[in-house]
Amino acid sequence: MAEATRVLVPGTASGPVVVLDEPLSFWGGFDPATGRLVDTHHPQVGAALGGCVLVMPAGRGSSSSSYVLAEAVRVGTAPVAVVLGESDPIVALGAIVAEELYGVGLPVVVATAPALVTGPRVTVRADADGTVELADG
């Protein structure tokens, strides 16, 4: 389902896909209390991201995004996995911190051309050895 992939944070998760048209900053753009995209300048403002496999071109912005993502994991409103078009250490850090503090994994992978569309359920398997599988279901 992808031309090239890279594991930033290993793990396995399944959920419905939500594809964002533009990058998202979790800091100020995502409400960890509700799991919704709240950036009024984002074309998909209002989208529910909790429990989904979030696909976006890149993260955007503040290093505080790591905190917001980790908090969303803590309260159960975070995406279950993140598929990025380009590497973003801030998103990866949020997932790593959440796993260390709360014991909840959130795989983060880079896929340069993911053939994913909003809606269908997929499973993301990202192994520590660098193997990535994006599969239906």
C-alpha positions as CSV (number, residue, x, y, z in Angstrom):
1,M,0.0,0.0,0.0
2,A,3.0,2.3,0.1
3,E,6.0,3.0,-2.1
4,A,8.5,3.4,0.7
5,T,8.1,3.1,4.4
6,R,10.1,3.8,7.6
7,V,9.2,3.0,11.2
8,L,9.5,5.9,13.6
9,V,7.7,4.2,16.5
10,P,7.0,0.5,16.3
11,G,3.6,-1.1,17.2
12,T,0.4,-2.5,15.8
13,A,-3.0,-0.8,15.7
14,S,-6.2,-1.0,13.7
15,G,-8.8,1.6,12.9
16,P,-10.7,3.5,10.3
17,V,-8.6,5.7,8.1
18,V,-8.8,9.5,8.3
19,V,-6.7,11.2,5.6
20,L,-5.9,14.9,6.1
21,D,-5.3,17.1,3.1
22,E,-2.8,19.3,5.0
23,P,-0.3,19.0,7.8
24,L,-1.6,19.3,11.4
25,S,-0.1,20.8,14.5
26,F,-1.4,19.0,17.5
27,W,-0.6,22.1,19.5
28,G,-3.6,24.4,18.9
29,G,-4.9,22.3,16.1
30,F,-6.2,19.3,18.0
31,D,-8.3,19.1,21.2
32,P,-7.1,16.3,23.3
33,A,-10.3,16.4,25.4
34,T,-12.5,15.7,22.5
35,G,-10.2,14.1,19.9
36,R,-11.3,16.6,17.2
37,L,-9.3,18.7,14.8
38,V,-10.0,22.3,16.0
39,D,-7.6,24.4,13.8
40,T,-10.1,26.8,12.1
41,H,-7.7,27.3,9.2
42,H,-7.5,23.5,8.4
43,P,-9.8,22.3,5.6
44,Q,-10.9,19.4,7.8
45,V,-11.7,21.3,11.0
46,G,-14.1,19.3,13.1
47,A,-12.9,15.9,12.0
48,A,-12.9,13.2,14.7
49,L,-9.3,11.8,14.9
50,G,-9.7,9.6,18.1
51,G,-9.4,5.9,17.4
52,C,-8.4,6.4,13.7
53,V,-5.4,5.6,11.7
54,L,-4.4,9.2,10.9
55,V,-2.8,9.8,7.5
56,M,-1.3,13.2,6.9
57,P,1.4,14.7,4.7
58,A,3.5,15.9,7.8
59,G,3.2,17.3,11.3
60,R,3.3,21.0,11.6
61,G,4.7,23.3,14.2
62,S,5.3,23.5,17.8
63,S,7.4,21.1,19.9
64,S,4.5,21.2,22.3
65,S,2.6,19.0,19.9
66,S,4.4,16.1,21.5
67,Y,2.7,16.9,24.8
68,V,-0.8,17.3,23.3
69,L,-0.5,13.9,21.5
70,A,0.7,12.2,24.7
71,E,-2.2,13.7,26.6
72,A,-4.6,12.5,24.0
73,V,-3.2,9.0,24.4
74,R,-3.6,9.3,28.2
75,V,-7.3,10.3,28.0
76,G,-8.1,7.9,25.1
77,T,-8.8,10.4,22.4
78,A,-5.7,10.0,20.2
79,P,-5.4,8.4,16.8
80,V,-4.4,4.7,17.2
81,A,-1.6,5.1,14.6
82,V,-0.1,7.9,12.5
83,V,1.1,7.5,8.9
84,L,3.1,10.5,7.7
85,G,4.2,11.5,4.2
86,E,7.5,12.8,5.7
87,S,9.3,12.2,8.9
88,D,8.4,14.2,11.9
89,P,10.3,13.7,15.2
90,I,7.8,15.8,17.2
91,V,4.9,13.4,16.4
92,A,7.2,10.4,17.1
93,L,8.3,11.9,20.4
94,G,4.7,12.3,21.5
95,A,4.1,8.6,20.8
96,I,7.3,7.5,22.6
97,V,6.5,9.6,25.7
98,A,2.9,8.2,25.8
99,E,4.2,4.7,25.7
100,E,6.8,5.3,28.4
101,L,4.4,7.2,30.7
102,Y,1.1,5.4,30.1
103,G,2.1,2.1,28.5
104,V,-0.1,2.7,25.5
105,G,1.6,2.2,22.1
106,L,0.9,4.4,19.1
107,P,2.8,3.3,15.9
108,V,4.1,6.1,13.8
109,V,5.4,5.4,10.3
110,V,6.5,7.3,7.2
111,A,5.0,6.2,3.9
112,T,5.9,8.3,0.9
113,A,2.8,7.3,-1.2
114,P,0.2,5.6,1.0
115,A,-2.7,4.4,-1.1
116,L,-5.1,5.0,1.7
117,V,-8.4,6.9,1.6
118,T,-10.7,8.1,4.4
119,G,-13.1,5.4,5.7
120,P,-11.9,1.8,5.4
121,R,-10.4,0.1,8.4
122,V,-6.7,-0.8,8.2
123,T,-4.1,-2.4,10.4
124,V,-0.7,-0.8,10.8
125,R,2.1,-3.2,11.8
126,A,5.4,-1.5,12.4
127,D,8.2,-3.7,13.6
128,A,11.3,-2.5,15.4
129,D,13.4,-4.0,12.6
130,G,11.9,-1.5,10.2
131,T,9.3,-3.7,8.6
132,V,6.0,-1.9,7.9
133,E,2.7,-3.4,6.8
134,L,-0.4,-1.5,6.0
135,A,-3.2,-4.0,5.5
136,D,-7.0,-4.0,5.0
137,G,-8.8,-4.7,8.2
